[in-house]
């Protein structure tokens, strides 16, 4: 049996893999990739489909002038019962098929680095894929199928914030009660653990797990909030269409909820929905904002628009204002967003839901804030200032610590292999 095992963090936005050497008890190499897939448009149906992963998916998508299928936030599809499969070119892909392509991409890099094929891994999973138990179970089943398709024969699941906790544990000098808050693209997960540098190589850590929980809100939710508040008015939200003389009605809400969510945007790219939007354009008196919606869908501009939204979100982590600007294919959009408005007007509902969940999590588990020695915040979304400030209000600046937002979970998952792998007996 190989001495190596992989820790794999399949994320909504980015995915990472850590190679763990079980003889030295060290992580020896890290790999990461954006969780993106691109399938170029195929002219000849007899040609086998090609696809690209991560950064190369972005490059090929742009070079092809955005012709083809570009997929992001695939992790959010895992608990979706209504998603059976999707047809791309000549083939139908289930959720696990798509996930497996990203896992294979990471596995191939790691295997090539080691010069051997590794079929053992610890996979991370959010505390909640979905609040509905049936959907949560479905998501893990699909991730299991993806792992097998990617070539893993032996694998285990570990909660992502627990993985982050094991990574943080190797940084401390004394025992601490730590609240790990892992904020990804799709979920916000919490784990309260007793961590001790003397316990890093222990195989039984059940007694150190105090509480776990999570909520289905993450960085994608904040980006959707920006799109709803500052983007959708430029694509027809607020416009009315005249069905009969003197009878004006708001455009269907479905148009705008769909363009706020990446996984729903393709819903509008159907003949029926395009026909409906064209009809709305006519009934609105050829309103330019509805024309913008038609252009957004017809020219497949969703990805580049959301990249601008992501840029704004990131810029607001350091600056007090940012300009949300999109000028493409006759769409002209320019909105200044102040940090104060971002917090109180744009993301306040989702931010409030995270805060309410945090308070409930602490109360239901009889946790006094004074008992918590450290709040370890990780994940890309942890840098969102209103979110970070909320934790500072609750726990104090001195208790807030952060780690590697890209690799903390994967590294900790690799370390947590000690919990799963029983020592061989003579």
Secondary structure as UniProt FT lines:
FT   STRAND          4..9
FT   STRAND          14..21
FT   TURN            22..25
FT   STRAND          26..34
FT   STRAND          37..40
FT   TURN            45..46
FT   STRAND          52..53
FT   HELIX           55..63
FT   TURN            64..65
FT   STRAND          68..71
FT   HELIX           74..77
FT   TURN            78..79
FT   TURN            81..82
FT   STRAND          86..88
FT   TURN            89..90
FT   STRAND          91..93
FT   HELIX           95..114
FT   STRAND          120..125
FT   HELIX           133..149
FT   TURN            150..151
FT   STRAND          154..159
FT   HELIX           160..169
FT   TURN            170..171
FT   STRAND          176..183
FT   STRAND          188..195
FT   HELIX           197..199
FT   TURN            200..201
FT   HELIX           206..208
FT   STRAND          209..215
FT   HELIX           219..226
FT   HELIX           227..231
FT   HELIX           232..235
FT   TURN            236..238
FT   STRAND          240..244
FT   TURN            245..246
FT   STRAND          247..250
FT   HELIX           253..259
FT   HELIX           262..265
FT   HELIX           266..268
FT   HELIX           271..283
FT   TURN            284..285
FT   HELIX           288..298
FT   TURN            299..300
FT   HELIX           302..315
FT   TURN            316..318
FT   STRAND          321..328
FT   TURN            329..330
FT   STRAND          331..338
FT   HELIX           339..341
FT   HELIX           342..346
FT   HELIX           348..364
FT   TURN            365..366
FT   HELIX           369..371
FT   STRAND          374..378
FT   HELIX           380..383
FT   HELIX           385..395
FT   HELIX           397..399
FT   STRAND          400..402
FT   TURN            405..407
FT   HELIX           408..415
FT   HELIX           417..420
//
